[in-house]
Amino acid sequence: ALLAYEKVFAQNTEIFSTCNPDDIEAALIEYLRNKEKIEPTINKDKYKIKFSLTTKGQDENVQTTTMVVRILKVDDKTSCVEFTKSDGNNVLFHEHFNSIKKEGLNFANDAVVAA
């Protein structure tokens, strides 16, 4: 079931789409498996995907960023793909979000919802 989107505060880590939520979810999972080489945790009932990405810093320290992506219903034509950081560094979270948005979900980033 597609849960309702509620604009609580501007996150800037969300995209809006007129694409089918199943297509968005499939594209994200494929991106994570093929590009990032990770297996996400998928909640089949709620359009919710959880995963962790690791980044090796200049000092060879590995940093893990854990995030949850939910696809929410805005209206009959539009969905929101919401990225939330559950653990990790804010800067890295935004870098990962921007990469996924550009590389994995570029086709889906096709709508604008007024605040």
Rosetta silent file (secondary structure, phi, psi, omega in degrees, C-alpha in Angstrom):
SEQUENCE: ALLAYEKVFAQNTEIFSTCNPDDIEAALIEYLRNKEKIEPTINKDKYKIKFSLTTKGQDENVQTTTMVVRILKVDDKTSCVEFTKSDGNNVLFHEHFNSIKKEGLNFANDAVVAA
SCORE:     score description
SCORE:     0.000 S_00000001
   1 L     0.000  138.158  179.426    0.000    0.000    0.000 S_00000001
   2 L   -87.047  115.609  179.930    1.228    3.446   -0.871 S_00000001
   3 E   -76.540  156.547 -177.714    1.184    5.599    2.279 S_00000001
   4 E   -73.850  142.113  175.723    0.172    9.259    2.068 S_00000001
   5 L   -84.599  130.458  175.877    2.831   11.940    1.686 S_00000001
   6 L  -123.243  122.367 -179.427    2.706   14.633    4.343 S_00000001
   7 L   -80.644   91.709 -178.086    4.772   17.773    3.878 S_00000001
   8 L   -87.731  -51.474  176.002    5.967   18.208    7.450 S_00000001
   9 L  -150.386  152.053 -177.555    9.200   20.078    6.805 S_00000001
  10 L   -68.769  116.848 -177.246   11.290   20.645    3.715 S_00000001
  11 L   -93.119  -30.950 -175.080   13.801   17.834    3.628 S_00000001
  12 L    66.271   -0.135  176.119   15.510   18.491    0.305 S_00000001
  13 L  -116.460   52.867  176.293   16.208   14.764    0.193 S_00000001
  14 E  -146.813  151.677  173.032   13.127   13.844   -1.739 S_00000001
  15 E  -126.036  158.042  179.029   12.129   13.757   -5.363 S_00000001
  16 E  -116.733  143.820 -171.022    8.675   13.818   -6.888 S_00000001
  17 E  -144.884  146.834  171.566    7.619   11.558   -9.696 S_00000001
  18 L   -99.623    3.187  179.849    4.745   10.738  -12.007 S_00000001
  19 L   -75.157  159.829  176.630    6.261    7.290  -12.649 S_00000001
  20 L   -63.739  130.871  179.881    4.713    4.095  -11.363 S_00000001
  21 H   -55.438  -33.776  178.231    5.923    3.429   -7.778 S_00000001
  22 H   -64.072  -38.003  178.979    6.741   -0.174   -8.736 S_00000001
  23 H   -68.677  -39.123  178.878    9.068    1.086  -11.488 S_00000001
  24 H   -64.347  -47.274 -179.600   10.769    3.520   -9.109 S_00000001
  25 H   -61.235  -44.639 -179.657   11.263    0.809   -6.500 S_00000001
  26 H   -62.031  -41.327 -179.315   12.598   -1.654   -9.089 S_00000001
  27 H   -66.140  -40.780  179.565   15.052    0.943  -10.454 S_00000001
  28 H   -65.290  -44.869  179.765   16.339    1.788   -6.988 S_00000001
  29 H   -62.526  -43.142  179.156   16.829   -1.876   -6.068 S_00000001
  30 H   -62.996  -42.158  178.052   18.608   -2.537   -9.373 S_00000001
  31 H   -60.497  -46.471 -178.346   20.876    0.487   -8.823 S_00000001
  32 H   -64.298  -41.685 -178.695   21.786   -0.674   -5.311 S_00000001
  33 H   -70.679  -43.734 -172.888   22.482   -4.249   -6.434 S_00000001
  34 H   -87.458  -44.293 -176.005   24.402   -3.441   -9.608 S_00000001
  35 L   -85.553  -45.306 -176.102   26.134   -0.125   -8.931 S_00000001
  36 L   -93.559  -11.609  178.952   26.625   -0.254   -5.161 S_00000001
  37 L    58.572   41.841  176.349   26.878   -4.067   -4.902 S_00000001
  38 L  -128.796  158.027  178.140   24.623   -4.233   -1.855 S_00000001
  39 L  -107.758  110.613 -178.983   21.421   -6.071   -1.052 S_00000001
  40 L   -75.067  160.505  172.636   18.791   -3.723    0.395 S_00000001
  41 E   -92.260  121.047 -172.499   16.141   -4.715    2.937 S_00000001
  42 E  -113.270  124.625  173.675   12.804   -4.412    1.150 S_00000001
  43 E   -93.789  107.019 -173.690    9.446   -4.054    2.865 S_00000001
  44 L   -66.712  -21.423 -174.509    7.063   -5.452    0.245 S_00000001
  45 L   -89.492  -21.624 -167.816    3.963   -3.954    1.883 S_00000001
  46 L  -125.031   10.195 -175.553    4.982   -0.330    2.295 S_00000001
  47 L    52.271   53.844 -177.302    7.313    0.751   -0.541 S_00000001
  48 E  -131.509  127.258 -177.152   10.094    1.054    2.003 S_00000001
  49 E  -129.172  128.896  179.853   13.738    0.144    1.315 S_00000001
  50 E  -118.191  139.849  179.563   16.537    0.263    3.864 S_00000001
  51 E  -159.603  162.652  177.241   20.240    0.005    3.048 S_00000001
  52 E  -123.795  135.487  176.685   23.707    1.020    4.176 S_00000001
  53 E  -116.209  139.414  179.367   26.417    2.475    1.973 S_00000001
  54 E  -108.878  144.991  179.661   30.046    2.594    2.994 S_00000001
  55 E  -130.429  130.487  176.608   32.524    5.301    2.075 S_00000001
  56 E   -93.434  121.552 -178.861   36.261    5.086    2.569 S_00000001
  57 L   -78.909  176.759 -179.984   37.658    8.408    3.726 S_00000001
  58 L   -63.139  -27.317 -179.374   41.058    9.891    2.938 S_00000001
  59 L   -91.273   15.639  178.934   42.347    8.467    6.213 S_00000001
  60 L    70.079    1.793  174.501   41.211    4.972    5.151 S_00000001
  61 L   -72.338  136.823  178.849   38.469    5.048    7.793 S_00000001
  62 E   -95.511  127.629  177.634   35.295    3.459    6.523 S_00000001
  63 E  -112.409  134.991 -179.832   32.114    5.389    7.235 S_00000001
  64 E  -107.895  133.111  175.856   28.711    3.787    6.960 S_00000001
  65 E  -116.857  120.469  179.004   25.594    5.720    6.057 S_00000001
  66 E  -105.192  130.438 -179.463   22.297    3.957    6.675 S_00000001
  67 E  -137.991  158.465  178.313   19.222    5.292    4.949 S_00000001
  68 E  -120.917  133.114  176.012   15.584    4.498    4.394 S_00000001
  69 E  -114.750  126.606  176.366   13.775    5.297    1.164 S_00000001
  70 E  -121.730  141.518  174.471   10.004    5.459    1.173 S_00000001
  71 E  -105.041  121.589 -173.350    7.713    6.032   -1.786 S_00000001
  72 E  -121.806  152.584 -178.680    4.662    8.000   -0.695 S_00000001
  73 E   -87.690  123.569  175.624    1.486    9.078   -2.456 S_00000001
  74 L   -90.974  -52.500  174.756    1.127   12.822   -3.046 S_00000001
  75 L  -154.351 -167.857 -174.633   -1.977   12.636   -5.247 S_00000001
  76 L   -63.597  -22.423 -176.757   -3.437   10.395   -7.955 S_00000001
  77 L  -108.651  -18.122 -167.924   -0.636   11.254  -10.383 S_00000001
  78 L  -124.647  139.410  173.505    2.358   11.992   -8.189 S_00000001
  79 E  -117.845  156.979  173.605    4.538   10.103   -5.727 S_00000001
  80 E  -111.826  131.956  173.541    7.251   11.333   -3.414 S_00000001
  81 E  -104.944  107.713 -171.417   10.490    9.362   -3.081 S_00000001
  82 E  -105.665  126.175  178.038   11.717   10.305    0.378 S_00000001
  83 E  -105.227  126.373  179.159   15.263    9.600    1.574 S_00000001
  84 E  -126.205  134.006  176.943   15.859    9.624    5.334 S_00000001
  85 E   -83.873  124.173  174.761   19.188    9.142    7.089 S_00000001
  86 E  -100.340  -19.931  177.394   18.898    6.710    9.983 S_00000001
  87 E  -161.919  144.795  174.315   22.601    6.638   10.786 S_00000001
  88 L   119.837 -170.666 -174.142   25.824    8.229    9.604 S_00000001
  89 L   -84.417  134.556 -178.385   27.370   11.473    8.458 S_00000001
  90 H   -61.646  -43.133 -177.746   25.097   14.224    7.048 S_00000001
  91 H   -64.203  -45.435  178.797   27.492   15.260    4.283 S_00000001
  92 H   -64.308  -38.958  177.815   27.949   11.681    3.082 S_00000001
  93 H   -57.197  -46.208 -179.845   24.192   11.113    3.265 S_00000001
  94 H   -66.481  -35.805  176.883   23.619   14.073    0.925 S_00000001
  95 H   -64.469  -45.403  178.145   26.366   12.850   -1.427 S_00000001
  96 H   -62.216  -44.610  179.275   24.775    9.385   -1.600 S_00000001
  97 H   -57.133  -47.121 -178.625   21.322   10.907   -2.108 S_00000001
  98 H   -63.897  -38.354  177.480   22.592   13.064   -4.987 S_00000001
  99 H   -63.948  -47.522 -178.803   24.320   10.090   -6.647 S_00000001
 100 H   -63.884  -40.903 -179.967   21.243    7.892   -6.422 S_00000001
 101 H   -61.722  -44.589 -177.015   19.028   10.738   -7.653 S_00000001
 102 H   -75.568  -44.753 -170.901   21.293   11.411  -10.659 S_00000001
 103 H   -92.897  -40.333 -173.819   22.349    7.878  -11.562 S_00000001
 104 H   -94.723  -33.804 -172.593   19.621    5.563  -10.332 S_00000001
 105 L  -123.562   23.053 -178.360   16.432    7.594  -10.345 S_00000001
 106 H   -56.256  -40.948 -178.347   17.070   10.319  -12.910 S_00000001
 107 H   -63.145  -27.535 -173.255   14.130    9.117  -15.036 S_00000001
 108 H   -89.877  -14.731 -175.300   11.768    9.396  -12.068 S_00000001
 109 L   -83.728   70.032 -168.771   12.685   12.933  -10.979 S_00000001
 110 L  -126.702   14.710 -178.608   10.050   14.486  -13.230 S_00000001
 111 E  -137.414  156.375  176.140    7.567   16.354  -11.043 S_00000001
 112 L  -126.142  133.616  178.141    7.441   19.413   -8.824 S_00000001
 113 L  -116.623  125.552 -179.622    5.106   19.735   -5.875 S_00000001
 114 L   -68.292  143.659 -178.970    4.381   23.181   -4.497 S_00000001
 115 L   -67.727    0.000    0.000    5.023   23.667   -0.810 S_00000001
